[in-house]
Amino acid sequence: TRADTSRHYLPLATIKGVIDAMTYSKLNVLHWHIVDEQSFPIEIPSYPKLWNGSYSYSERYTMPDAIDIVRYAEKRGVNVLAEIDVPGHARSWGVGYPELWPSDSCREPLDVSNNFTFKVIDGILSDFSKVFKFKFVHLGGDEVNTSCWTETPHIKEWLNNNHMNVSDAYRYFVLRAQKIAISHGYEVINWEETFNNFGDKLDRKTVVHNWLGGDVAPKVVAAGLRCIVSNQDKWYLDHLDATWEGFYLNEPLKGINNTEQQRLVIGGEVCMWGEQIDASDIEQTIWPRAAAALPLCICTRDGCLNEKIEHTQKRVIFL
């Protein structure tokens, strides 16, 4: 299940309620989209001004709060996957540390030319590693509008000095962030744009999170990388116009016939984004549709894969 706590803050009791429902539905990974451009609600001891980007003092999660959620989930057989979405979706970071913005008038994506940017990422992931013990961390990497990098003089100068264009800088940022996460013992999940732009450069343990194109997962596994499937037209729960039939006909293994490549699809994820939901309606928006993803992740129309059933705990992700 995804808990998107940047667009709308969710009280701890609400997150725990989602975890309880996941347990009943045998869904096993809570993808916590903790921060985004709208707000930065979590405490980061290494950089304590980051949560200045929260909506208010009462809409924050302390480190003990995060530990509480992780322990609550683990007792119910649910892992917690933490996400920071960089370098795009990160405008809120600069509320506490304005030097992370390219400029006051151009605040996203994060400043690729500033080493401080990567020190902050390192601090966040260092603090995360003490709380979020799941082997994966999600680093986002989607929807990166690089115009701020070319419109900001000091970044433009940095690009020229390093013989980079904005595509090179995007790759540089993602790969450097991956190395930081790996140094803290994590395996990295990135959104599919990273694969679409420089898939051959990604760390070989990268998990590519498919959300845009229905033909991406076969390409990812053919390249030898792991994949999570979340087709937005089928499995985005905030798309209320998506049909029940379409939801049920969404097969994560579509177009993947090789058994070894099928094993590289480590899960399917149904996504609840938070722009238009809050604590008052999140559960009625998630359920019961989300529960329908489970059989689709362990079976196809041609039958169930024994290997997938035996390893369900590794294969089903509900967002």
N, C-alpha and C positions, 0 to 999 in steps of 0.2 A: 504494500500500500504506500502510495506517496502521501506524505504529509508536507504540503507546501506552506511553510510558516513565514514566508517573507511577504507574500501578497496580503494574507490575512493571518494575524497571530492566532494560534490555536492553543487553548489552555491545556495543561498537562492531562487533565481528566478526559478531554476530547481525544487526545492522541492515544491515551490508554484504551479508550472505548473502541477506537479503530483497531488497535492491536487485539483486543478481545474478539472482535468480529473476524479478524484474520484467522485467529486460532480455530474458531468454529468452522471456517471455510477451508482450512488446511493450506492457507497461504503463508509463506514463511520468511519474506524479507520486507521490512518497512523501509522504503526509500525516503529518507528525510531530506527534502529539499529545503535546507535550513535558511539559507540567505539568498537574496537576489538583488536586483537593482532597487526594489522598493524599500526594503528594510534589512537590517543586520541585527537580528534579535538575540544572538547567542554570545555568551561571555567567552572571550579569548584571553586568558591570563597573560600570555606573551605580549599581546598588544591590546591593552585594556580599553583604549578609546574606540575600538572597532564597533562596540555595541552602542556608541553614540548614534549610530545609524538606525537604532530601533525606533519604532513608532512612539513609544513612551517608556517610562521607567517600569510600568506595570506589565508591559508587553515584551518581556525578556526571559531568556532561559539561562540560569546560572549553570556552572559546571556540575554542581550536585543535581540540578534538574535533569541534565542530559544523562548523567549516570543513572538516575532513577528510571528514566525511560528505557535505557539499554538493559538494565537488570530486569525490569518488568517484562520487557519483550523476551529476553532470554529464557526466563522462567516458563514462558508459554511457547517456546520453540520457534521464536521469531528473531532473526538477525536484523540489526539496524545498519543500513547503508547510508552514510553521511555524504552530502554533496555540497561543494562550493563550485559555482559555475563561472569559470574563468577562461579567457579574459573579458568576455562580454558581460552580461548580467551581474555587474558588480559595482554599480554606481554608488550604492549605499556605503561601500567601504571608505569612500573619501570623506564622509561626514566627519569621521574622527581623525582621519589622516589625509588631508587635502592633497598632499604630494603624490598620492596614488592616482589622482586624476591627471589626464593630459594637460588640462587647464581648467580654470574656474568656469569657463564658458563651454567647455567640451569635456564631459565627465565620464565618458565610456567609449571604448573599453579601457581597462587598466593601462597605466603607462608602461609600455614594453621596454622603454629605454632606461628605466630607473631600477637599479639593483634593489632598492628598498622594496619594490613591489614583490620581488621573489623572496626577500627576507620575511615579509609578512606572510606570504603563502607558506613558507617553511615553519614559521611560528604557529600558524593555524593548524597545520598538519601534525606538528609535534604535539600540540595540545590535544588534537583529535585522537592521536595514537594512544593516549592515556585513558581515553573514554570509549571510543568506538573500536571495538576489538574485532569486528568482522574483517575478513582479509581484504575486502575491496573498499576503495573509496571512489566516489564519482567526482570527476573534475570538470564536467560540463564540456565547454568548448564549442557550443552552438551559437548561431545567430550573432556572429561577430561583425559589427559594422566598423570597418577600419578607417572611416573617413577622418576621425579625430586624429589619427596618427599622421596623416598627410597634411592636415590643416594646422597642426601645432608645430611652430618653428623648431623647438629643440628636439622633438621626435623626428621631424623630417631631416634635420641635420644628422641625427644618430643613424637613421636609415641610410643616408648617403655615405656616411663614414664607414658603415659596415657593409656597403654594397648590397643592400636589401631593398626589395619592394615590400608592399604590405602583405602579400601572400607569404613571402619568406619570413616576415616578422610574426605572422600568425602561427606558422609552423614552429618557429623558434620558441615562442611563448609556450605553446602546448607541450612541446618536447621537454623544455626546461622544467615546467611544472610536473610533468610525469616523473622526471628524475628525482625531484624533491620528494614526491609521494613514495616512490620506490625506496628511497633512502630511509623512510620511516616504516618500512616493512609492508607497505600496501601494494596490491595489484590494482591497476587503474582501469576505470570505466570512463569512456568519453562518448559524447554524442556523435552521430554518424557523419556530421560535416567534417570532422577531423579525418576520417577514413576517406571520404569523397575527395578531399583536397590533397592529402599526403599519406595515404594508407601504408605505402611501402616504407615510410619513415617512423611509424609508430613503434613503440616498444612491442616486442613479440608477445608479451603477456597481456597486451591491451584487450579489453572487452569493448566492442563497438556497440553502442546503444542505438538501434535503428528506430527512427520515428517518422521519417519523411517518406521514403520510397519503398514500395512493396518488393522491389527487386534488389534491395541492398543486401539483405541477409545472405542470399546465395553467393554474392560477390565477396562478402566478408569471409565466409568460411572457406571459400575457394582459395582465398589468400592465406589461409592457415590461422586466422584470428578467430577468437570467440565472439559470440554475438548474443544480444538480448533483443527481442522483437517487441515493438510497441507501436504498430501502425496507427498514426493519429486519426485516420478516417474510420478506424474500427475500434481501437482500444483506448481512446482518450475519453475519459468519463465526463469531462466538462463539455464535450461535443454532444449535446442532448438530442441532436437530430440524427445521431448514428442509430441505425436500425438494429433490432434484436437479431434478425437473421444475419446481418453483416457481422455482428459480434461473434456469433456462433460459427460462422464460416471462415473466420480468420485462423489460418493454420500457420504456426511459427515455422514449420518445416516445408512450407510450400516452395517448390522449385529446388529442393535439396534432396537428392536421391541417394547420394553416397553415404553409407552408414557412418564412416569416420567423420565426414563433414557434419552430419546430423548431430553428432555428439558435441560439436563445437557451439551449437545453439544451447546455451546454458540456462535459458529461461525466457519466459514471456512476462511482460509487465503491462498492467492496465493503469493508466495515469490519471490522477486527479489533481489538476492544476487549481491554484487558489485565487485567481483573479475574481471569480464570481461566486465563490462559496466562502462561508465562515463556519464557526462552531455551531451555528443554529441549523445548518442544513447539510453539513458535510456527509453525515452518515446516510441520510436518505438519498443523497446523490450517488454515493459509492455503491450502496447495496440495493438490490441483490445482484446487479450486473457483474460486479467484480468477481463474485464467486464462480461465475460461468467460465472464467479463464482457466481454472484448474484442469478440467478434463482436456482442454485444448492443448495444454502444455505437456501432458503425459501421453496423449493419444492422438492419432490421426483418423481420418475416415476409414482407413484401411486396417485399423486395429491399434493396439497399444504396444509401445516399445518397452520390452522388459527392462532394458538397461535404464530407461528413463523413469520407470516406476520405482525401481530399486534405489534410485538416487533422486527422488523427488525433492528432498531437502536442498539439493544443489540447483534445482532446475526451475522452481516456480518463484517468480517475483511479482508481487502486486504493488503497484504504485498508487 
